[in-house]
Each structure stands twice: as C-alpha cells, then as structure tokens.
Amino acid sequence: MSRILARFSFLILKEATSKPVLPLRCLRVSRPICTSCGLRSLTRYDEVDLSTDWKKKLTPEQYVVTREKGTELPFSGIYLNHNEAGMYHCVCCDAPLFSSEAKYDSGTGWPSFSESHGTWERDESHSHVLRRPDNSLGSTGTEVICKHCDSHLGHVFEDGPDPTGQRFCINSVALNFKPRV
C-alpha cells in the first residue's frame, strides 16, 4: 500500500512541475555552501558582513542605535537644540532624510521633524524613510528606518504640529548634519 501511495504522489508531483522530480537522495548536499570564499549571499542582507562593516564604520553608540534599534538618552543628542539651516543625513549611508525647515522643538528630548525630506502632501514615496510597525515597547508604534540601509532612526507619532500632524522623533546619533551652502 505504501508503494502505491508513494508512486501516486510521485506522479502528481511530476505532473505539477515541468521538470522531472528528483529522488530525495539527489537533493542532499555533500558539503556546506560557503559564502566566505569570495561568493556573495543570494539574500539581500548577509548579517555577518553587515555587522562587521557597520562596527568598523560607526561609533559604538551609533551602532547600538542604528543597527540594534537602541535609543539615545532624552535631552542628550547633539542635534536637539541645533538650529542651523541645512539637511540631516543618515549616518550610515548618507541619504538625505530631514530638512532643517521641518525641525521643531517638541519638548520630548529628541530632535523632532514634522515631515521627512521629499514628502509631498503625506506621500513619502520620494523620501528616504520607511515606516515599520513596532511593538517592542509594549504598545503599538511606528518605527522610522532609512530606506537605503535599514538603519533605525527613531519613531513617528501622530501628535505633531499642523499641517502634517506628525512628530518624527529621531535619534541624533543616527543623523549627520550638512549645512546649506
């Protein structure tokens, strides 16, 4: 009976695929695949390479905030009371994230922005930030990450000033400021 079921399932699988189904013994790999021999991973991110590179490029505090989703202490960031005109860029990949024109004092202890750079009437498709649901703090929130390098920047809340009503609370260590020339 088991031979009949095995043969029947083999025929079904053979019909479902355009290629003949290989026996299971042919699918076994005799040696592990090595990506450290000059080959790149086929996935988008290779965690070993990323953590090594980011640890070399970033300070320990920048690494904890941007790569491990940490946060800096409130009222401690260098850009909290910064009022110079220019653009705030991602510290990891240098993508422009927030304009100084959208910066305001929210009183929360982190640099706050009413919108991301490249936003047009709440359309963030041309900006360099992404929103991601975040339940790590025990309540539902929205994490803000860099679209290019996935670095954690901070969080966005719906209690900001008009006209957007948004408050992007961003860690200073995740930013690099470039003054307007």
C-alpha positions in Angstrom: 0.0 0.0 0.0 2.8 2.4 0.9 4.4 1.8 -2.5 1.2 2.7 -4.3 0.8 5.9 -2.3 4.5 6.8 -3.0 4.1 6.2 -6.7 0.8 8.1 -6.8 2.4 11.2 -5.1 5.4 10.9 -7.4 3.1 11.1 -10.5 1.2 14.0 -9.1 4.4 16.0 -8.4 5.7 15.1 -11.8 2.6 16.4 -13.5 2.6 19.6 -11.3 6.2 20.6 -12.4 7.6 21.0 -15.8 10.9 19.3 -14.7 11.0 15.7 -13.6 11.1 15.3 -9.8 14.5 14.1 -8.5 14.6 11.4 -5.8 15.4 12.8 -2.3 18.9 11.2 -2.3 19.8 13.5 -5.2 18.8 16.6 -3.3 21.3 16.1 -0.4 24.3 18.4 -0.4 27.5 16.6 0.4 29.3 19.8 1.7 28.1 23.0 3.2 27.8 26.1 0.9 30.5 28.6 1.8 29.9 32.3 1.2 33.2 33.4 2.7 35.2 32.1 -0.3 34.5 35.2 -2.4 30.9 34.4 -3.1 28.1 36.8 -2.0 25.0 35.7 -0.3 21.9 35.4 -2.5 19.8 37.1 0.2 19.6 40.9 0.4 21.5 41.0 3.7 24.3 39.0 5.0 24.3 39.6 8.7 27.9 38.6 9.3 29.2 41.0 6.7 26.9 43.8 7.7 27.7 43.7 11.4 31.4 43.6 10.8 31.3 46.5 8.3 29.0 48.7 10.5 31.1 48.1 13.6 34.1 49.4 11.8 32.3 52.4 10.3 30.2 53.5 13.3 30.9 54.5 16.8 29.6 52.1 19.4 26.7 54.3 20.3 25.8 54.8 16.6 26.0 51.1 16.1 23.6 50.3 19.0 21.0 52.8 17.9 21.1 52.3 14.1 21.8 48.6 13.8 20.4 47.2 17.1 17.4 49.6 17.4 18.5 51.3 20.5 17.8 54.8 21.6 19.9 57.6 23.0 19.0 59.2 26.3 16.5 62.0 26.1 17.9 65.6 26.1 21.4 64.2 25.3 21.6 64.4 21.5 23.8 66.9 19.7 21.0 68.0 17.3 18.3 68.5 19.9 18.9 72.3 20.1 20.6 72.6 16.7 19.0 75.4 14.6 21.4 75.8 11.6 19.9 75.7 8.1 20.7 72.5 6.2 19.9 68.9 5.8 20.1 65.9 8.2 21.5 62.8 6.5 21.7 59.1 7.6 24.9 58.5 9.5 25.2 55.0 7.9 24.6 55.7 4.1 24.5 59.5 3.9 20.9 59.6 2.4 19.2 62.9 2.9 16.4 62.4 5.5 15.1 65.6 7.1 15.4 69.3 6.2 16.1 71.8 9.0 12.9 73.6 7.8 10.8 70.8 9.1 12.6 70.7 12.5 10.8 72.0 15.6 11.1 71.7 19.4 8.6 69.1 20.6 9.9 69.1 24.2 10.3 65.3 24.1 14.1 65.2 24.4 14.8 64.2 20.8 15.2 66.2 17.6 11.7 66.3 16.1 10.6 66.9 12.5 7.1 67.5 11.0 7.9 65.5 7.8 10.7 63.7 6.0 12.6 65.3 3.2 11.0 64.5 -0.2 7.4 64.2 1.2 4.7 65.8 -0.9 1.3 66.1 0.9 1.8 62.9 3.0 3.2 61.0 0.1 6.6 59.6 1.3 7.4 57.6 -1.9 10.1 60.0 -2.8 11.6 60.3 0.7 14.4 58.2 2.1 12.5 56.9 5.1 10.2 53.9 5.6 7.7 53.3 8.3 7.5 49.9 10.0 5.1 48.7 12.8 6.9 48.4 16.1 5.5 46.5 19.1 8.8 46.3 21.1 7.8 48.9 23.7 4.6 47.0 24.8 2.4 49.2 22.7 1.8 49.6 19.0 4.1 52.3 17.5 5.7 53.1 14.2 9.4 52.8 13.7 11.2 55.0 11.2 14.1 53.4 9.2 16.3 54.5 6.4 15.0 53.2 3.0 18.6 52.6 1.7 20.4 50.8 4.6 17.6 49.8 7.0 19.2 51.8 9.9 16.9 52.5 12.8 16.3 56.3 13.1 13.6 56.7 15.7 9.8 56.7 15.7 6.9 58.7 14.3 3.8 59.8 16.2 0.5 61.4 15.1 0.6 64.2 17.6 2.8 66.8 15.7 2.1 70.3 14.6 -0.1 71.4 11.7 -0.2 70.9 8.8 1.1 67.3 8.9 0.2 66.4 12.4 3.3 64.2 12.6 6.2 64.1 15.0 9.3 62.3 13.8 11.4 61.7 17.0 14.8 60.9 15.6 18.0 59.9 17.5 20.8 62.5 17.0 23.4 59.7 16.7 21.5 58.3 13.6 22.0 61.7 11.8 24.8 63.6 10.2 24.1 67.3 9.6 25.3 69.1 6.4 24.8 72.9 6.4 23.2 74.7 3.5 25.8 76.3 1.2 
